[in-house]
């Protein structure tokens, strides 16, 4: 079986109230077979800085119902060390979701590259914040260049 690249993503939400507002966007990616969630952990960090990690089967029924449409395939790849590293970075009184997701879109593309005798020389994910900031700067420079010179 061929796998696509896997991304590790940890998202922090203020106030221990994870309600699933981001689920529609993630569900869209899953239904279109762009990504597949292969592991999922929720971390709850209380006001005193103590954390607890919950796997899908440990969540209450309402929370499980929120995630059910994702058809999560829990692999167990996220380890205690990963959870501790993320928990340390969280602010108190927050909830975090840790996801491992496979980029299904890349499988066919990668297979085509291999068939064409290609090989990956480098792969790097550029965070969307960096892209957005850079594009905003470019947009501003472009707008400044169009201003009439005095």
C-alpha positions in Angstrom: 0.0 0.0 0.0 1.3 3.5 -0.9 0.9 6.3 1.6 0.9 10.0 1.0 2.9 12.4 3.2 1.6 12.8 6.8 1.3 16.1 8.6 1.3 16.5 12.4 -1.0 19.4 13.4 -1.8 20.7 16.9 -4.4 23.4 17.3 -5.1 25.2 20.5 -8.5 26.6 21.5 -9.0 29.1 24.3 -11.3 28.1 27.2 -11.9 24.4 27.5 -14.8 24.4 25.1 -14.0 22.5 21.9 -17.3 22.5 20.0 -16.1 21.4 16.5 -16.5 24.7 14.6 -13.6 23.7 12.3 -15.1 20.3 11.6 -17.0 21.3 8.4 -13.8 22.5 6.7 -12.0 19.3 7.8 -14.9 17.1 6.8 -14.9 18.7 3.3 -11.3 17.7 2.9 -12.0 14.2 4.1 -15.1 13.7 1.9 -13.2 15.0 -1.2 -10.4 12.5 -0.4 -7.8 15.2 -0.1 -6.8 14.1 3.4 -7.4 11.2 5.7 -7.2 11.6 9.5 -5.0 8.7 10.8 -4.7 9.8 14.4 -6.4 12.1 16.8 -5.9 13.2 20.4 -7.6 15.9 22.5 -5.6 17.6 25.2 -7.4 19.5 28.0 -5.2 21.8 30.1 -6.8 23.3 33.1 -6.4 26.6 34.9 -3.7 25.1 37.1 -1.6 23.9 34.1 -2.4 20.2 34.5 -3.3 18.4 31.4 -5.0 15.2 30.4 -5.1 13.6 27.0 -8.1 11.9 25.6 -8.3 9.5 22.7 -11.5 9.3 20.6 -13.0 6.4 22.6 -12.5 8.4 25.9 -14.5 11.4 24.7 -18.1 11.9 25.8 -20.9 10.8 23.4 -21.6 14.3 22.2 -18.0 14.9 21.3 -17.7 11.6 19.5 -20.8 12.5 17.5 -19.1 15.7 16.4 -16.1 13.7 15.0 -18.0 10.7 13.7 -18.4 12.0 10.2 -14.6 12.1 9.8 -14.4 8.3 9.9 -11.2 8.6 11.9 -8.8 5.8 11.5 -6.9 5.9 14.9 -3.4 4.5 14.3 -1.8 5.2 17.7 1.1 6.9 16.1 0.8 10.0 18.3 2.9 9.1 21.4 3.0 10.2 25.0 6.1 12.3 24.2 4.2 14.1 21.4 1.4 14.8 23.8 3.7 16.1 26.5 5.5 18.3 24.0 2.3 19.9 22.9 0.8 20.2 26.4 3.9 22.1 27.5 3.3 24.7 24.7 -0.4 25.2 25.6 -1.7 28.1 27.7 -3.6 27.2 30.8 -7.4 26.8 30.3 -7.2 25.6 26.7 -8.1 22.6 24.7 -6.0 21.3 21.9 -6.6 18.8 19.1 -3.7 16.9 17.7 -4.2 15.4 14.3 -2.1 13.3 12.0 -3.5 13.5 8.5 -2.3 11.8 5.4 -2.3 13.9 2.2 -4.1 11.6 -0.1 -3.8 14.0 -3.0 -0.1 13.4 -3.0 -0.3 9.6 -3.6 -1.3 9.8 -7.2 1.0 12.7 -7.9 4.0 10.9 -6.2 3.3 7.7 -8.1 3.3 9.7 -11.4 6.6 11.3 -10.5 8.2 7.9 -9.7 6.8 6.4 -13.0 8.4 9.4 -14.8 11.8 8.5 -13.1 11.5 11.5 -10.8 12.6 11.7 -7.3 11.8 14.1 -4.5 14.8 16.4 -3.7 13.0 18.5 -1.1 9.6 18.9 0.5 8.8 21.6 3.0 5.5 22.9 4.3 5.4 26.7 4.5 2.9 27.7 7.2 -0.1 29.6 6.0 0.7 32.6 8.3 4.0 33.0 6.5 2.4 32.8 3.1 -0.3 35.3 4.0 2.2 37.8 5.5 4.4 37.5 2.5 1.6 37.9 0.0 0.3 40.9 1.9 3.8 42.5 1.7 4.1 41.8 -2.0 0.6 43.3 -2.5 1.7 46.4 -0.6 4.9 46.7 -2.6 3.0 46.3 -5.8 0.5 49.0 -4.8 3.3 51.3 -3.8 4.9 50.9 -7.2 1.7 52.0 -8.9 1.5 55.2 -6.9 2.4 58.3 -9.0 5.9 59.7 -8.2 6.0 63.3 -6.8 
